[in-house]
Amino acid sequence: MTDTFQVQGDFAPADTSFAAEISVQDTAEQRAADVTAEPNGFIELGLASELVQAVADLGYTQPTSVQLKAIPLAMGSGSEGGRFIDLMVSSQTGSGKTAAFLLPVLHTLIRQQAEAEAAARAEFDRAAAEAVARGEAPPKRAKRKDPTNTRNFKPAIPGALVVCPTRELAQQVAHDAIDLVKHVRGLRVANVVGGMPYQLQIAKLQNANLVVATPGRLLDLAGSGQIKLDQVR
């Protein structure tokens, strides 16, 4: 990896022309050949295909140095027995830290969502088979309720939580997360910060898998029972 990657945002760009203007002396033909031959580094990290596609849509194919080091550890593949570990990362601004933690978090949520859906399908199929065996009509699938209707409000139980010190940073992290889940069906990101309508943010919390929050608003919501954090992994 080069310092050039670190000054261009959360990901290393697929187009290396800008990097070449700074530090690379190779010819345009050589650079094009290198880009064509180089495999997508995010695929090699084992990330979900939906995330790899979203990253490619943003114009990036190669992870930065901090992403190469942090993502395997955050996904558990770099620790003994594949267990998740606590991870503290220090790196300069623009080196890709946000994506370094968002990508493995979202990958884990996607995997957990798929496992939960598979378990729900198996349970429904089992109940339907038992009903048929008893000569009864198979059960109907539950209708999805409108989560924005106040009558359907219930405490949010996210699987992941990101706490940011300022409203601006929380909004930026949430925006990045939403960009990364554009190809993921049914995975919701909620941004709850101070200075915004309280009732609107409660509505946004409904069915949220990832919550990005500032400390003050998070404490308010937890204190009022609008969010439960016991399922955060």
Contacts in CASP RR format, 6 or more apart in sequence:
PFRMAT RR
TARGET T0000
AUTHOR 0000-0000-0000
METHOD contacts of the structure
MODEL  1
MTDTFQVQGDFAPADTSFAAEISVQDTAEQRAADVTAEPNGFIELGLASE
LVQAVADLGYTQPTSVQLKAIPLAMGSGSEGGRFIDLMVSSQTGSGKTAA
FLLPVLHTLIRQQAEAEAAARAEFDRAAAEAVARGEAPPKRAKRKDPTNT
RNFKPAIPGALVVCPTRELAQQVAHDAIDLVKHVRGLRVANVVGGMPYQL
QIAKLQNANLVVATPGRLLDLAGSGQIKLDQVR
1 12 0 8 1.000
1 64 0 8 1.000
1 65 0 8 1.000
1 68 0 8 1.000
2 19 0 8 1.000
2 23 0 8 1.000
3 23 0 8 1.000
4 18 0 8 1.000
4 19 0 8 1.000
4 22 0 8 1.000
4 23 0 8 1.000
5 12 0 8 1.000
5 13 0 8 1.000
5 19 0 8 1.000
5 62 0 8 1.000
5 64 0 8 1.000
5 65 0 8 1.000
5 95 0 8 1.000
6 64 0 8 1.000
6 65 0 8 1.000
6 91 0 8 1.000
6 92 0 8 1.000
6 94 0 8 1.000
6 95 0 8 1.000
6 96 0 8 1.000
7 94 0 8 1.000
8 18 0 8 1.000
8 19 0 8 1.000
8 94 0 8 1.000
9 94 0 8 1.000
9 95 0 8 1.000
9 96 0 8 1.000
10 64 0 8 1.000
10 94 0 8 1.000
10 96 0 8 1.000
10 97 0 8 1.000
10 98 0 8 1.000
10 99 0 8 1.000
10 100 0 8 1.000
10 176 0 8 1.000
11 55 0 8 1.000
11 58 0 8 1.000
11 59 0 8 1.000
11 60 0 8 1.000
11 62 0 8 1.000
11 63 0 8 1.000
11 64 0 8 1.000
11 67 0 8 1.000
11 96 0 8 1.000
11 99 0 8 1.000
12 60 0 8 1.000
12 61 0 8 1.000
12 62 0 8 1.000
12 63 0 8 1.000
12 64 0 8 1.000
13 19 0 8 1.000
13 59 0 8 1.000
13 60 0 8 1.000
14 35 0 8 1.000
14 56 0 8 1.000
14 59 0 8 1.000
14 60 0 8 1.000
14 61 0 8 1.000
14 62 0 8 1.000
15 35 0 8 1.000
15 59 0 8 1.000
16 24 0 8 1.000
16 31 0 8 1.000
16 34 0 8 1.000
16 35 0 8 1.000
17 28 0 8 1.000
17 31 0 8 1.000
20 26 0 8 1.000
20 28 0 8 1.000
20 31 0 8 1.000
24 31 0 8 1.000
26 34 0 8 1.000
35 61 0 8 1.000
38 61 0 8 1.000
38 62 0 8 1.000
40 52 0 8 1.000
40 56 0 8 1.000
40 61 0 8 1.000
40 62 0 8 1.000
41 61 0 8 1.000
41 62 0 8 1.000
41 63 0 8 1.000
42 51 0 8 1.000
42 52 0 8 1.000
42 55 0 8 1.000
42 56 0 8 1.000
42 60 0 8 1.000
42 61 0 8 1.000
42 62 0 8 1.000
42 63 0 8 1.000
42 103 0 8 1.000
43 52 0 8 1.000
45 63 0 8 1.000
45 67 0 8 1.000
45 68 0 8 1.000
45 71 0 8 1.000
45 72 0 8 1.000
45 75 0 8 1.000
45 103 0 8 1.000
46 75 0 8 1.000
46 77 0 8 1.000
46 107 0 8 1.000
47 71 0 8 1.000
47 103 0 8 1.000
47 104 0 8 1.000
47 107 0 8 1.000
48 106 0 8 1.000
48 107 0 8 1.000
48 110 0 8 1.000
48 111 0 8 1.000
48 184 0 8 1.000
50 110 0 8 1.000
50 181 0 8 1.000
50 183 0 8 1.000
50 184 0 8 1.000
51 103 0 8 1.000
51 106 0 8 1.000
51 107 0 8 1.000
51 110 0 8 1.000
51 180 0 8 1.000
51 181 0 8 1.000
51 183 0 8 1.000
51 184 0 8 1.000
53 183 0 8 1.000
54 179 0 8 1.000
54 180 0 8 1.000
54 181 0 8 1.000
54 182 0 8 1.000
54 183 0 8 1.000
55 61 0 8 1.000
55 99 0 8 1.000
55 103 0 8 1.000
55 180 0 8 1.000
57 182 0 8 1.000
58 179 0 8 1.000
63 71 0 8 1.000
63 99 0 8 1.000
64 95 0 8 1.000
64 96 0 8 1.000
64 100 0 8 1.000
65 95 0 8 1.000
66 89 0 8 1.000
66 91 0 8 1.000
66 95 0 8 1.000
66 96 0 8 1.000
66 97 0 8 1.000
66 100 0 8 1.000
67 96 0 8 1.000
67 99 0 8 1.000
67 100 0 8 1.000
67 103 0 8 1.000
70 87 0 8 1.000
70 89 0 8 1.000
70 97 0 8 1.000
70 100 0 8 1.000
70 101 0 8 1.000
70 104 0 8 1.000
71 100 0 8 1.000
71 103 0 8 1.000
71 104 0 8 1.000
72 78 0 8 1.000
73 79 0 8 1.000
73 85 0 8 1.000
73 87 0 8 1.000
74 84 0 8 1.000
74 87 0 8 1.000
74 100 0 8 1.000
74 101 0 8 1.000
74 104 0 8 1.000
74 105 0 8 1.000
75 104 0 8 1.000
75 107 0 8 1.000
75 108 0 8 1.000
76 82 0 8 1.000
76 83 0 8 1.000
76 84 0 8 1.000
76 85 0 8 1.000
79 85 0 8 1.000
84 233 0 8 1.000
87 101 0 8 1.000
89 97 0 8 1.000
89 100 0 8 1.000
89 101 0 8 1.000
91 97 0 8 1.000
91 100 0 8 1.000
98 172 0 8 1.000
98 173 0 8 1.000
98 176 0 8 1.000
99 176 0 8 1.000
99 180 0 8 1.000
101 162 0 8 1.000
102 162 0 8 1.000
102 173 0 8 1.000
102 176 0 8 1.000
102 177 0 8 1.000
102 180 0 8 1.000
103 180 0 8 1.000
105 160 0 8 1.000
105 162 0 8 1.000
105 210 0 8 1.000
106 177 0 8 1.000
106 180 0 8 1.000
106 181 0 8 1.000
106 184 0 8 1.000
106 187 0 8 1.000
106 210 0 8 1.000
108 160 0 8 1.000
108 233 0 8 1.000
109 159 0 8 1.000
109 160 0 8 1.000
109 187 0 8 1.000
109 209 0 8 1.000
109 210 0 8 1.000
110 184 0 8 1.000
110 187 0 8 1.000
112 159 0 8 1.000
112 233 0 8 1.000
113 186 0 8 1.000
113 187 0 8 1.000
113 209 0 8 1.000
124 139 0 8 1.000
124 141 0 8 1.000
127 138 0 8 1.000
127 139 0 8 1.000
128 138 0 8 1.000
128 139 0 8 1.000
131 137 0 8 1.000
131 138 0 8 1.000
131 139 0 8 1.000
132 138 0 8 1.000
145 152 0 8 1.000
146 152 0 8 1.000
147 153 0 8 1.000
147 203 0 8 1.000
147 206 0 8 1.000
147 207 0 8 1.000
148 203 0 8 1.000
148 206 0 8 1.000
150 199 0 8 1.000
150 203 0 8 1.000
152 206 0 8 1.000
153 202 0 8 1.000
153 203 0 8 1.000
153 206 0 8 1.000
154 206 0 8 1.000
155 225 0 8 1.000
155 226 0 8 1.000
155 227 0 8 1.000
155 228 0 8 1.000
156 190 0 8 1.000
156 205 0 8 1.000
156 206 0 8 1.000
156 207 0 8 1.000
156 208 0 8 1.000
156 211 0 8 1.000
156 221 0 8 1.000
156 226 0 8 1.000
156 227 0 8 1.000
156 228 0 8 1.000
157 227 0 8 1.000
157 228 0 8 1.000
157 230 0 8 1.000
157 231 0 8 1.000
158 190 0 8 1.000
158 208 0 8 1.000
158 209 0 8 1.000
158 210 0 8 1.000
158 211 0 8 1.000
158 227 0 8 1.000
158 229 0 8 1.000
158 231 0 8 1.000
158 232 0 8 1.000
159 209 0 8 1.000
159 210 0 8 1.000
159 231 0 8 1.000
159 232 0 8 1.000
159 233 0 8 1.000
160 209 0 8 1.000
160 210 0 8 1.000
160 211 0 8 1.000
160 232 0 8 1.000
160 233 0 8 1.000
161 210 0 8 1.000
161 211 0 8 1.000
161 212 0 8 1.000
161 213 0 8 1.000
161 218 0 8 1.000
161 229 0 8 1.000
161 232 0 8 1.000
162 170 0 8 1.000
162 173 0 8 1.000
162 177 0 8 1.000
162 210 0 8 1.000
162 211 0 8 1.000
162 212 0 8 1.000
162 213 0 8 1.000
163 213 0 8 1.000
163 214 0 8 1.000
163 215 0 8 1.000
163 218 0 8 1.000
164 170 0 8 1.000
164 173 0 8 1.000
164 212 0 8 1.000
164 213 0 8 1.000
164 214 0 8 1.000
165 214 0 8 1.000
165 215 0 8 1.000
166 214 0 8 1.000
167 193 0 8 1.000
167 194 0 8 1.000
167 195 0 8 1.000
167 214 0 8 1.000
170 191 0 8 1.000
170 193 0 8 1.000
170 212 0 8 1.000
170 213 0 8 1.000
170 214 0 8 1.000
171 191 0 8 1.000
171 193 0 8 1.000
173 212 0 8 1.000
174 189 0 8 1.000
174 190 0 8 1.000
174 191 0 8 1.000
174 212 0 8 1.000
177 189 0 8 1.000
177 210 0 8 1.000
177 212 0 8 1.000
178 189 0 8 1.000
181 187 0 8 1.000
181 189 0 8 1.000
187 209 0 8 1.000
187 210 0 8 1.000
188 207 0 8 1.000
188 208 0 8 1.000
188 209 0 8 1.000
188 210 0 8 1.000
189 208 0 8 1.000
189 209 0 8 1.000
189 210 0 8 1.000
189 211 0 8 1.000
189 212 0 8 1.000
190 201 0 8 1.000
190 204 0 8 1.000
190 205 0 8 1.000
190 208 0 8 1.000
190 210 0 8 1.000
190 211 0 8 1.000
190 212 0 8 1.000
191 204 0 8 1.000
191 211 0 8 1.000
191 212 0 8 1.000
191 213 0 8 1.000
192 201 0 8 1.000
192 204 0 8 1.000
192 205 0 8 1.000
192 211 0 8 1.000
192 212 0 8 1.000
192 213 0 8 1.000
192 214 0 8 1.000
192 217 0 8 1.000
192 218 0 8 1.000
192 221 0 8 1.000
193 201 0 8 1.000
193 213 0 8 1.000
193 214 0 8 1.000
193 217 0 8 1.000
194 214 0 8 1.000
194 216 0 8 1.000
194 217 0 8 1.000
196 217 0 8 1.000
198 220 0 8 1.000
201 217 0 8 1.000
201 221 0 8 1.000
202 221 0 8 1.000
202 226 0 8 1.000
205 211 0 8 1.000
205 221 0 8 1.000
205 226 0 8 1.000
205 227 0 8 1.000
211 218 0 8 1.000
211 227 0 8 1.000
213 221 0 8 1.000
218 227 0 8 1.000
221 227 0 8 1.000
222 228 0 8 1.000
222 229 0 8 1.000
END
